[in-house]
Amino acid sequence: MDAMPHGDRGRRVHLDTAGLGRMPAAARAQLTEWTRHEDRHGPYEVDEHVHHVVRPELDARLAALLGAPAGDTVLATGAADAFAALVPRLALGPGDRIWTTPYEGVANLTVLTALRDRARCRLEVVPLRPDGDLDLEWMAAHIDDDVALVSVAHVPAGCGIVTPVEDIGRILAPHRCLYAVDASYAVGQLPVDAGRIGCQLLTGDGWRFLRGPESVGFAYLAPELRQALAPCGTALPAPPEGASVVALNAALAVPQDAGPAGGLAAVVRTAVQETPGAELIAPGRVQCGIVTFRHAEMPAGSLRRALAARGVVVGKTVAQQTPLYSPGRKATAAVRVSVHHDNSAWDAARFTEALREALAGRGCHAVPTAVRAAPPAPAAAGGGAVAAPAAGLRAVCAGSAAGAGAVPAAGVPRPRRTAGRRHLALVSAPAPDGTA
């Protein structure tokens, strides 16, 4: 590859949209203006502006974005907060079953586990095919009216697999279960249509691929879900701050250029595959604009910092984000590169060069022996790592019901927030007898 022009090396490349997208100038200006306005005049004028002017526009934009009827969306401080506010209110009982997947995020998994404990129902994990895709044949064979809730991540936090949410919706449609889809890492980079998916709950974050401010998200509630929640009252998720709502509306008003995001992700993926010592984490047959990998000789945190020092901003994932998913060796962190429509071919080329430069100087970094000695995951069809959760999933899931793991009460993953930074922590894994 030709070297980057010297004058361009100071340009910062943002390849962490899955972590935090870059706000458009118009959205940033609105966030600043209305935050200042609230500071000077109090929240009431901002609330009135949001209620009378912004919300009708935002509801229409969210309806168009999500393929949902206008007025069927509610705002929240984030997708996980919306899920946590709504799902525990479902009236499940001992005869019910909940389905989740190995790609479920820790926040939603914590909610589902608590619901399982309260309702005394079963929480089962849908198995994966050898290539890492969800086993839809298993779902079709085992679905019945005992399944009350199915929770699926459209795109998980830790890798770029695209779950066939519409195919799942067709399997579930004839049955009584409610279908929840976490679209946090999908909306804004992939088409999301709640009507075609057939889900009753769809949640999303506004600060990732939609490029709004932090702490604002939304949820689509289908009439069936509203009816199921009605006996418990009409409580909705806590609303986000008014200035954030104004900024999200401004971000959604910016035309989205359907640029070469998929092609750029392919360039990044090829660069990783051609890097000695790099292991691509790409389960499944369909990938999106998120590319996750790790290196045999350089820890993910060190590699992320080395790339940042060269002007390339990427993210890092940790195992606790998706605790039921264990791809290959027991490394707990990986580098996550996520491209957006506002990235360019130059950005992908600069990543490739910066990756080579960062690894060329890796001798100064200590490498944990366990990580260095661990064997790589076997290759799947299409070049991805095999995503079967294997021992990692079996250690978390006790028992087996025709291939589905039942998540035990002990060993529940719990999110923990600390001042200034947010980390995730897990309690101890259960012993073979089910005790903590």
C-alpha positions as CSV (number, residue, x, y, z in Angstrom):
1,M,0.0,0.0,0.0
2,D,1.2,3.5,-0.7
3,A,2.2,5.5,2.3
4,M,-0.2,8.2,3.5
5,P,0.6,11.7,2.4
6,H,2.7,13.4,5.1
7,G,0.3,16.3,5.4
8,D,-2.6,14.0,6.2
9,R,-1.0,12.2,9.1
10,G,-2.3,14.7,11.6
11,R,-5.9,14.1,10.6
12,R,-7.8,12.1,13.2
13,V,-9.7,9.0,12.0
14,H,-12.8,8.1,14.0
15,L,-13.6,4.4,13.7
16,D,-15.6,3.9,16.9
17,T,-19.1,4.8,15.9
18,A,-20.4,1.7,17.7
19,G,-19.1,3.3,20.9
20,L,-20.0,6.9,20.3
21,G,-20.8,8.4,16.9
22,R,-19.6,11.9,15.9
23,M,-22.5,14.3,16.2
24,P,-23.3,16.4,13.1
25,A,-22.5,20.1,13.5
26,A,-26.2,21.0,13.6
27,A,-26.9,18.5,16.4
28,R,-23.9,19.7,18.4
29,A,-25.0,23.3,18.0
30,Q,-28.6,22.5,19.2
31,L,-27.2,20.6,22.2
32,T,-25.0,23.5,23.2
33,E,-27.8,26.1,22.6
34,W,-30.5,24.4,24.6
35,T,-28.2,23.3,27.4
36,R,-27.1,27.0,27.8
37,H,-30.8,28.0,27.6
38,E,-31.8,25.6,30.4
39,D,-28.9,26.8,32.5
40,R,-30.0,30.4,32.2
41,H,-33.8,30.1,32.2
42,G,-34.5,26.8,33.9
43,P,-36.0,23.6,32.4
44,Y,-39.6,24.7,31.8
45,E,-39.1,26.6,28.5
46,V,-37.0,23.7,27.2
47,D,-39.7,21.2,28.2
48,E,-42.3,23.3,26.5
49,H,-40.2,23.6,23.3
50,V,-39.6,19.8,23.3
51,H,-43.3,19.0,23.9
52,H,-44.8,21.4,21.4
53,V,-42.1,21.6,18.7
54,V,-39.5,18.9,18.9
55,R,-41.5,15.8,19.8
56,P,-43.9,15.8,16.9
57,E,-41.0,16.1,14.5
58,L,-38.9,13.5,16.4
59,D,-41.9,11.0,16.6
60,A,-42.3,11.3,12.8
61,R,-38.6,10.8,12.2
62,L,-38.4,7.8,14.5
63,A,-41.5,6.3,12.9
64,A,-39.9,6.6,9.4
65,L,-36.6,5.3,10.7
66,L,-38.1,2.2,12.5
67,G,-41.0,1.4,10.2
68,A,-43.4,1.9,13.1
69,P,-46.6,3.9,13.4
70,A,-46.1,7.5,14.6
71,G,-46.8,7.8,18.3
72,D,-45.8,4.2,19.1
73,T,-42.3,5.2,20.3
74,V,-41.3,6.4,23.7
75,L,-38.0,8.1,24.7
76,A,-35.6,6.9,27.3
77,T,-32.1,7.5,28.5
78,G,-30.9,4.5,26.5
79,A,-32.0,1.2,25.1
80,A,-30.9,-0.8,28.1
81,D,-32.8,1.6,30.4
82,A,-36.0,1.2,28.3
83,F,-35.7,-2.6,28.4
84,A,-35.1,-2.5,32.2
85,A,-38.2,-0.3,32.7
86,L,-40.6,-2.3,30.5
87,V,-39.7,-6.0,30.5
88,P,-39.8,-6.6,34.3
89,R,-43.5,-5.5,34.3
90,L,-44.5,-8.5,32.2
91,A,-46.9,-10.9,34.0
92,L,-45.0,-14.2,33.5
93,G,-45.4,-17.3,35.6
94,P,-43.9,-20.7,36.5
95,G,-45.1,-22.3,33.3
96,D,-43.5,-19.7,31.0
97,R,-40.2,-19.9,29.2
98,I,-38.0,-17.0,28.1
99,W,-35.6,-17.4,25.2
100,T,-32.4,-15.4,24.9
101,T,-29.2,-15.9,22.8
102,P,-25.5,-16.1,23.4
103,Y,-25.2,-12.6,21.9
104,E,-27.4,-11.0,24.6
105,G,-25.9,-7.9,26.2
106,V,-25.2,-8.0,29.9
107,A,-27.7,-5.3,30.9
108,N,-30.6,-7.1,29.2
109,L,-29.4,-10.5,30.4
110,T,-29.5,-9.1,34.0
111,V,-33.1,-8.0,33.5
112,L,-34.1,-11.3,32.1
113,T,-32.4,-13.3,34.9
114,A,-34.2,-11.1,37.5
115,L,-37.5,-11.7,35.7
116,R,-36.8,-15.4,35.7
117,D,-36.2,-15.4,39.4
118,R,-39.3,-13.4,40.2
119,A,-41.6,-15.3,37.9
120,R,-40.0,-18.7,38.6
121,C,-40.0,-19.4,34.9
122,R,-37.3,-20.8,32.7
123,L,-34.6,-18.8,30.9
124,E,-33.2,-20.7,28.0
125,V,-30.4,-19.9,25.5
126,V,-31.0,-20.6,21.9
127,P,-28.1,-22.6,20.5
128,L,-25.8,-21.6,17.7
129,R,-24.9,-23.4,14.5
130,P,-21.3,-24.3,14.0
131,D,-20.8,-21.2,11.9
132,G,-22.0,-18.9,14.7
133,D,-25.5,-18.1,13.4
134,L,-28.5,-18.7,15.6
135,D,-30.0,-22.2,15.0
136,L,-33.3,-21.2,13.4
137,E,-34.2,-24.8,12.8
138,W,-33.9,-25.4,16.5
139,M,-36.2,-22.4,17.2
140,A,-38.8,-23.6,14.7
141,A,-38.8,-27.1,16.2
142,H,-39.0,-26.0,19.9
143,I,-41.3,-23.0,19.8
144,D,-44.7,-23.5,21.5
145,D,-47.0,-21.4,23.6
146,D,-45.0,-21.9,26.7
147,V,-42.5,-19.4,25.3
148,A,-43.7,-16.1,26.6
149,L,-40.7,-13.8,25.6
150,V,-37.9,-14.0,23.1
151,S,-35.1,-11.4,23.3
152,V,-32.6,-11.0,20.5
153,A,-29.8,-8.6,19.7
154,H,-30.0,-7.4,16.0
155,V,-26.2,-6.8,16.2
156,P,-24.4,-7.6,19.4
157,A,-21.9,-5.3,21.1
158,G,-18.9,-7.6,20.7
159,C,-18.8,-8.5,17.0
160,G,-20.4,-7.7,13.7
161,I,-22.7,-10.6,13.1
162,V,-26.2,-9.6,11.8
163,T,-29.0,-11.6,13.3
164,P,-31.8,-12.5,10.9
165,V,-34.4,-10.8,13.0
166,E,-37.1,-10.9,10.3
167,D,-36.7,-14.7,9.8
168,I,-37.0,-15.1,13.6
169,G,-40.1,-12.9,13.6
170,R,-41.7,-15.2,11.0
171,I,-41.0,-18.3,13.2
172,L,-42.5,-16.6,16.2
173,A,-45.5,-15.0,14.6
174,P,-48.0,-17.8,15.0
175,H,-47.3,-18.1,18.7
176,R,-48.3,-16.1,21.8
177,C,-44.8,-14.9,22.7
178,L,-43.7,-11.3,22.8
179,Y,-40.6,-10.6,20.7
180,A,-38.0,-8.0,21.8
181,V,-35.2,-6.8,19.5
182,D,-32.2,-4.7,20.7
183,A,-31.3,-2.6,17.7
184,S,-28.7,-0.4,19.5
185,Y,-25.9,-1.4,17.2
186,A,-28.0,-1.8,14.1
187,V,-30.2,1.3,13.8
188,G,-28.4,3.9,11.8
189,Q,-26.1,1.4,9.9
190,L,-28.6,-1.2,8.8
191,P,-32.3,-1.0,7.7
192,V,-34.5,-1.5,10.7
193,D,-38.2,-2.1,10.1
194,A,-40.3,-3.1,13.2
195,G,-43.2,-4.0,11.0
196,R,-41.2,-6.4,8.8
197,I,-39.4,-7.8,11.9
198,G,-42.7,-8.5,13.6
199,C,-41.4,-7.5,17.1
200,Q,-43.5,-6.1,19.9
201,L,-40.5,-4.2,21.5
202,L,-37.6,-2.6,19.7
203,T,-35.1,-0.6,21.6
204,G,-32.2,1.6,20.4
205,D,-29.5,4.1,21.4
206,G,-29.3,7.5,19.9
207,W,-25.6,8.1,20.3
208,R,-24.1,5.3,18.2
209,F,-24.8,5.1,14.5
210,L,-27.5,7.7,14.8
211,R,-24.8,10.2,16.0
212,G,-27.0,11.9,18.6
213,P,-25.9,12.9,22.1
214,E,-25.3,10.4,24.9
215,S,-28.0,9.3,27.3
216,V,-30.9,9.4,24.9
217,G,-32.6,6.4,23.3
218,F,-36.0,5.1,22.4
219,A,-38.3,2.1,22.4
220,Y,-41.1,1.1,20.0
221,L,-44.0,-0.6,21.8
222,A,-46.4,-2.5,19.7
223,P,-50.1,-2.6,20.7
224,E,-49.7,-6.2,22.0
225,L,-47.0,-5.1,24.4
226,R,-48.9,-2.1,25.6
227,Q,-51.9,-4.5,26.3
228,A,-49.6,-6.9,28.2
229,L,-48.2,-4.0,30.3
230,A,-51.6,-2.4,31.0
231,P,-52.5,-4.4,34.1
232,C,-49.3,-3.0,35.7
233,G,-50.0,0.6,35.0
234,T,-48.8,3.0,32.4
235,A,-45.3,3.8,33.8
236,L,-42.8,4.5,31.0
237,P,-39.0,4.8,31.0
238,A,-37.5,7.9,32.6
239,P,-37.3,10.5,29.8
240,P,-33.9,12.0,28.7
241,E,-33.0,15.6,29.2
242,G,-34.7,18.1,27.0
243,A,-31.5,19.4,25.3
244,S,-30.5,15.8,24.4
245,V,-33.9,15.3,22.8
246,V,-33.5,18.4,20.7
247,A,-30.0,17.3,19.6
248,L,-31.2,13.8,18.6
249,N,-34.0,15.4,16.5
250,A,-31.4,17.5,14.8
251,A,-29.1,14.5,14.2
252,L,-31.9,12.6,12.6
253,A,-32.8,15.6,10.4
254,V,-29.3,15.5,8.7
255,P,-29.5,13.5,5.5
256,Q,-27.8,10.1,5.8
257,D,-25.5,9.5,2.9
258,A,-25.7,5.7,2.1
259,G,-22.0,5.7,1.5
260,P,-19.5,2.9,1.2
261,A,-19.7,1.7,4.8
262,G,-20.0,-2.0,3.9
263,G,-17.1,-1.7,1.5
264,L,-15.0,0.1,4.0
265,A,-15.7,-2.6,6.6
266,A,-14.6,-5.2,4.1
267,V,-11.3,-3.3,3.6
268,V,-10.7,-3.2,7.4
269,R,-11.6,-6.9,7.7
270,T,-9.2,-7.8,4.9
271,A,-6.4,-5.8,6.6
272,V,-7.0,-7.7,9.9
273,Q,-7.0,-11.1,8.1
274,E,-3.7,-10.2,6.4
275,T,-2.0,-9.1,9.7
276,P,0.2,-11.8,11.2
277,G,-1.0,-12.8,14.6
278,A,-4.4,-11.2,14.3
279,E,-7.5,-13.2,14.9
280,L,-10.8,-12.0,13.4
281,I,-13.9,-12.5,15.5
282,A,-16.6,-12.7,12.8
283,P,-19.1,-15.4,13.5
284,G,-22.0,-16.0,11.2
285,R,-22.6,-15.6,7.5
286,V,-23.6,-11.9,7.4
287,Q,-21.5,-9.1,8.8
288,C,-22.1,-5.4,9.2
289,G,-19.8,-2.3,9.7
290,I,-18.3,-3.6,12.9
291,V,-15.0,-5.5,12.8
292,T,-13.7,-7.1,16.0
293,F,-10.3,-8.8,16.4
294,R,-7.5,-9.5,18.8
295,H,-3.8,-10.1,18.4
296,A,-1.8,-13.0,19.8
297,E,1.1,-10.8,21.0
298,M,-0.5,-7.5,21.9
299,P,-3.4,-7.0,24.4
300,A,-6.4,-5.2,23.1
301,G,-6.0,-2.2,25.4
302,S,-2.4,-1.7,24.4
303,L,-3.3,-2.0,20.7
304,R,-6.2,0.5,21.1
305,R,-3.9,3.0,22.7
306,A,-1.2,2.5,20.1
307,L,-3.7,3.2,17.4
308,A,-5.0,6.3,19.2
309,A,-1.5,7.6,19.5
310,R,-1.3,7.4,15.7
311,G,-4.6,9.3,15.3
312,V,-6.9,6.3,14.7
313,V,-9.7,6.0,17.3
314,V,-11.1,2.5,17.7
315,G,-13.0,0.8,20.5
316,K,-12.5,-2.1,22.8
317,T,-14.9,-4.8,23.9
318,V,-14.7,-7.0,27.0
319,A,-16.2,-10.4,27.6
320,Q,-18.6,-9.2,30.2
321,Q,-20.5,-7.2,27.6
322,T,-21.9,-10.5,26.2
323,P,-21.1,-13.0,29.0
324,L,-22.8,-16.0,27.3
325,Y,-20.6,-15.7,24.2
326,S,-17.1,-17.2,24.3
327,P,-15.3,-17.1,20.9
328,G,-12.3,-19.4,20.9
329,R,-9.6,-18.8,23.4
330,K,-10.1,-17.2,26.8
331,A,-9.0,-13.7,26.0
332,T,-11.3,-11.2,27.7
333,A,-10.9,-8.2,25.4
334,A,-10.8,-7.4,21.7
335,V,-10.4,-4.4,19.5
336,R,-13.6,-3.2,17.8
337,V,-13.4,-1.1,14.6
338,S,-16.7,0.3,13.4
339,V,-17.2,2.3,10.2
340,H,-20.0,4.7,9.4
341,H,-21.3,6.3,6.2
342,D,-19.3,9.4,7.0
343,N,-16.0,7.5,6.9
344,S,-13.9,7.5,3.7
345,A,-11.6,5.1,1.9
346,W,-8.7,7.2,3.3
347,D,-9.9,6.4,6.8
348,A,-9.7,2.6,6.1
349,A,-6.3,3.0,4.5
350,R,-5.0,5.0,7.4
351,F,-6.2,2.3,9.8
352,T,-4.4,-0.3,7.8
353,E,-1.1,1.7,8.0
354,A,-1.6,2.6,11.7
355,L,-2.2,-1.1,12.6
356,R,1.1,-2.1,10.8
357,E,2.9,0.7,12.6
358,A,1.5,-0.1,16.0
359,L,2.4,-3.8,15.8
360,A,5.9,-3.0,14.5
361,G,6.6,-1.5,17.9
362,R,4.9,-4.1,20.1
363,G,8.1,-5.3,21.7
364,C,7.7,-2.8,24.5
365,H,4.3,-4.4,25.6
366,A,4.1,-7.2,28.0
367,V,1.9,-10.1,26.8
368,P,0.1,-12.4,29.3
369,T,1.4,-15.9,29.0
370,A,-2.1,-17.4,29.0
371,V,-3.2,-15.3,26.1
372,R,0.0,-15.8,24.1
373,A,-0.1,-19.6,24.5
374,A,-3.8,-20.0,23.8
375,P,-4.6,-21.6,20.5
376,P,-6.6,-19.6,17.9
377,A,-10.2,-20.3,17.3
378,P,-10.9,-22.5,14.2
379,A,-11.9,-20.8,11.0
380,A,-15.5,-20.8,10.0
381,A,-16.9,-20.7,6.5
382,G,-16.3,-17.2,5.1
383,G,-13.1,-16.7,7.2
384,G,-14.9,-15.9,10.5
385,A,-14.1,-17.5,13.9
386,V,-16.4,-20.2,15.0
387,A,-18.9,-18.7,17.4
388,A,-20.2,-21.8,19.2
389,P,-20.1,-20.8,22.8
390,A,-18.6,-24.2,23.8
391,A,-17.2,-24.4,27.3
392,G,-17.8,-20.7,28.1
393,L,-21.6,-21.1,27.6
394,R,-21.7,-24.5,29.3
395,A,-20.0,-23.0,32.3
396,V,-22.7,-20.3,32.6
397,C,-25.7,-22.4,31.6
398,A,-26.8,-25.3,33.8
399,G,-28.7,-28.1,32.4
400,S,-29.7,-28.8,28.8
401,A,-33.1,-28.8,27.2
402,A,-32.8,-30.3,23.7
403,G,-29.8,-28.1,23.1
404,A,-30.9,-25.0,24.9
405,G,-29.1,-24.0,28.1
406,A,-31.1,-22.9,31.1
407,V,-29.3,-19.9,32.8
408,P,-28.8,-20.7,36.6
409,A,-29.8,-18.3,39.3
410,A,-26.2,-18.1,40.5
411,G,-23.5,-16.4,38.5
412,V,-25.8,-13.5,37.3
413,P,-23.9,-10.8,35.4
414,R,-24.5,-7.5,37.0
415,P,-23.5,-4.1,35.5
416,R,-21.7,-1.7,37.9
417,R,-21.2,2.0,37.3
418,T,-18.4,4.0,38.9
419,A,-17.9,7.7,38.9
420,G,-16.4,9.0,35.7
421,R,-16.1,5.7,34.0
422,R,-18.5,2.8,33.4
423,H,-17.3,-0.8,33.8
424,L,-19.0,-4.1,33.9
425,A,-18.5,-6.7,36.5
426,L,-19.6,-10.3,36.9
427,V,-20.2,-12.2,40.2
428,S,-18.6,-15.6,40.6
429,A,-19.6,-18.3,38.1
430,P,-21.7,-21.1,39.6
431,A,-20.2,-24.4,40.8
432,P,-21.4,-27.6,39.0
433,D,-24.0,-28.1,41.7
434,G,-25.6,-24.7,40.9
435,T,-24.3,-22.8,44.0
436,A,-22.3,-19.6,43.7
